[in-house]
């Protein structure tokens, strides 16, 4: 059984960040548009992040 939330309840919910998940999604999105793939060094340069 799932609980129904009204708009007031949703506004009170806490939000959390997941930096590792966000980084992973950035990498997946980048790789999705690169037909030849990328190595770790190329990913790091294109995203300006450590991997």
N, C-alpha and C positions, 0 to 999 in steps of 0.2 A: 504494500500500500504506500502510495506517495502522498506527501503533504502538499496541499495547495497554499501558496503564499500570496497575500495581497500586496499591493504597492507599498503600503506603509511598512510592512514587515521587510520587504526587500530593501527599502531605504535604510533600515537599521542594521542590515547585515554587514559584518566586517569584510574588508577586502584584504587580500594577501598578495604579495608579489612572489613570483617564482623565477628569479634571475636565471637559473640554469635552464629552465624550460624555455624562457624567452630566447636565450642564446641558442639553444637547440633548434628552435623554430626558425630563427634567422638563418642558421646554417642550412636547414632543410629547404627553405625558400630559395636560398642562393643556389643550391645544388639542383633544384628543380628546373632552373632556367639555363643551366650550363650543360650543353649537349655532350661535351667531352669530359665532364667531371673536373674536379679541382683537387690539388694536393693541399695538405694542411697549411703550407706557407701561403698559397694563393688565397685560401679562405681567410686567413688572418689578415692579409693585406686588404682584401675587398671589403671585409666587415670592420676593419680597424679594431679588432678585438683579439685577445689571446684565445687559443683553443686548447 
